Amino acid sequence: MRLLAVIPARLGATRLPRKPLRLLGGRPLVVRVWEHVARLGVADRCVVATDHPDVAAAVRDAGGEAVLTRDDHPSGTDRVAEVARLPEFAAFDAVVNIQGDEPFASAEVVHAASSLVVGGRFPLGTVACPAPPDVLAAPDAVKVVTTDDGRALYFSRAPIPFLREGGDAGDRARRDALVRRHVGIYAYTRDALERWVAAPPHPLELVERLEQLRPLAAGTPIGVAHVPEAPPAGIDTEQDLADANARWAAWEASRPSAIPRR
């Protein structure tokens, strides 16, 4: 299968206004994400999907590829699907969705999700990593439990697996070994992506505010690859951006650049 990487980047963020165009290491965040994904070499082609001409122009000025999509998509998944339908991307059998505010996604994570789909094991692929038990009480941390062969059973903001009252130390140890935090990257076959966005929101999705419950509830298998650790979280606030700039400076100093600066 040929793999297309799509980076959805919406301009209208509320917590960090004009987020894709805010500077990371002196260049727009969306450009940094595109540069990084291109460096990874995991996908055969990489494109930014955006709702605003300013974002598209920033990417193109940096030498990247950008598609201007509708501005009324309810999610990044819908934006990715619009791009995947375009004739110029018809030759790609699989798509990986890398968020436009995650400039530190590792090759390991992207490959782990996409290989589940490109390898033909699952129509949808994502990633999880081990997490400490205190993650169970954090609603912002999405947890996942899987079958023995790596298929997702359920995703939740609630503590899963749940330790029943009266559980002893052995039960607690077994529970702790099963805690997995979901890493929000998705790969899809073309058909699975289309079925995802064509289906109406499921009640479970609306209750938990987790869009991956839509295909799961519809019976679409989701493969979950395990990686040792999650990449740094996405950039949502001014403090996140300040922290990312410090991390980026150290990160850039430690590796060669495969894309010439302008």
N, C-alpha and C positions, 0 to 999 in steps of 0.2 A: 504493500500500500504506500502511496505517496502522502506525505503529511504536510498539512497547511497549518501554520501558527497564526492565530488571529489575536490581536491585542485590542480589546474594547476600551475606549477612552472617552468618557462623557465629560463635557466641559462643566456642566451645571452642578458640581458637588456643593453641598451646603456647609459642611464643617471646614472645608479648605477650598475657598472660592477659586475658580479657574485652575483647579488642581493639575490637569495635564500640562499646563504651561508654566507652573511654578518651577523654579530652578533647582536642579540637583547637580552639584558640581559644575555650576555655571551654564548648564544647558537645560532645556525643558524636560520635565520628568518623563513625559511620554517618549521623547527622543532617547533618553537614557534607557528606558525599558526596551525600546526597539533595538538599540545598539546591543544591549546585553543579550537579548533573545537571538539576534543574528549571530553573535559570537558563539553562542552555545552550539550551533551547528546541528541541532536535534531535528529541526524541520527542514523540508525541502524549499519552503518559501515562507516569508514572514510579512504580514500586512497589519497596519493599524486600522481599526474600524472606529470612526468617530462621528459625532453628531454636529460638529462645528467646523467651518472653514478655517478658522485660526489654528486649530489643532492639526488639521490635514496639511496646512501650509508649513507648519513647523517641522513636521515629519519629512515632507518632500524637500524642504530646504536643506535638511540634513542628509539627503540621499536615500531616504526610505520610501516605502510604498504605503499609501494611505487611501482609504475609501470613505467617501462621505455618505453616511447612512441616514435613514429617517431619524427625526429627533423625538419620536414618541414611543420608542421601545421601552417596555416595562423592565427589561433586564439586559445585562450584557450578553446573556445567552441568545436572546432574540437578535441582538446586533450582530453577533457572530454568525447566526444562521442566515441573515440577509446577505452578508458577504459571501458565505459559502455557496449561495445560490447563483452568484454571478457567473456568466459564461466563461470568463477568464480563469475561474478556479474550478471548472468542471472536471479537470483531470485529477483532482485530489480526492482520494478515497476516505481520508480521515482528517479530522480537525482537532487541534489542541487550543484551548482557550487559556491565555495567560493574561491576568489582570493588568490594566494599565497603570496601577499604582504599586506594583511589586517589582522593583528593579533588582532585587536580590534573589530571584528564583534560580535555583541551582539546576544544572544539567541533569543531576540525579533525579530530582523531583519531576521535571518535565519528561524525561525519558521513562521514568517509572509509570506515569499515567498513560503516556502515549503508547508504550510498548504493549500494554494490555489490549489495546484496540488494534494497533498495527499488526500484532502477532496473532490476531483472530480469536483471542480467548473471550473477550467481552465486547459488546457494542458500545459500552460506556466505561471509562476508566477514570479513577481518581486516586488520591494518595492519603495515607494516614501515618502517624508516627507515635511512638510510645510517649506517654505523658505521666506526670506525677499525679497521685490521687487527688490533690487539691484542685486540679482542673475540673473534676466532676461537679464541683459546686459553682463553677463560673458559667453563667448562661451565654456569655460571649464566645466561649470555647465550644465548638461543635464536636460532639463525640460520635463515634461510629462503632458498631459491633458487626462482625462478619462471620460467615461460615468458614469451615476448615479449608475450603478451596479458594478463599479470598473474595467471595461475593458478599456485598453489603446486605445485612439484615435490616438495619435501621440507623438513621442519623438523628441526633437529638441534642437540644441544648440542656436537657435534663441529665442527671447522673446515670449513665449507662456504661457498664453493667451496674445494677443497683444491689447493694449489700443489704440483704434482709435483716431486720432487727433480730438480734440474738446470734448473728454470725460470729464465729470464733476467729482466732488468729489465723488458722489455716484458710478459712473462707476469705478473710481479708487479704491474705497473700495471693490467693487465686484471683480475686477481683482486681487487685492492683496490677497483676501481670497482664490483665486484659484491657486496661485503659488505653484507648487510642484516640488521639486528637485528629480531627479531619483537617487536611490541608486543601484549601479551596482552589484546586486546579482540575480541569476536566478535559478529557479527550473523548471524541465521539466518532463513530462511523457517520457517514453522511445521512443514512436512513434514520439512525437513532437520534441525531440532532433534529431532523425534521419532525419526527414523532414527538420529541420533547416540546418543541415550541408550538406544535399544532394542538396539543392537548390543553384543556382548560386547567386552571390552577386547582389542585386537589385540596380538600379540607385539611389534610395533614400538613400540606405545604403552608396553608394560610395560618394554621394554628401555631406552627413552630417557626414560621418565617424562614423556611429552608426550601429553596426551589428544587433541590435534588430529590426531594420526597415525591415530586410529581411523576418522574419516570419510574421511580422505585415502586410507588403505589400502583402504577399501571402495569407492573410486571416486567419491566425492562431490567435485565441484570446489570448491576454496576459492579465492576471489579475494583477492588481496593488494594493497591500496592503498598507495602510497608517500607518506609525509609527510616533511618536511624534518628533523624531530627528534622524539624520543620525549618524552612528559611525564615528570616525576619518577617514580621507581619507587614501588611501593606501600610501605605502612608495616608492617614485620614485627618490629621490635625497639624497645627503649626509645630507642636513639639515633636511629632513624628517626623516632620520634614527636617527640623534641626538635627535630630538624632541621625536621620538618614544621610544628611550632608557630612556629618562627622564620620559615619561608617563608610560612605563612598570614598572620601579622601584616603582613608587607610586602605581600602580595598583596591582602589585604582593604583596606589603606589606599590602594591604587591603583585601585580600581574601585567603582562604585556598587552598592548592594545592592538586588536586585529582590524579596527576600523579607523582610518585616518581622521584626525580632527580637522575642522575647518575654522 
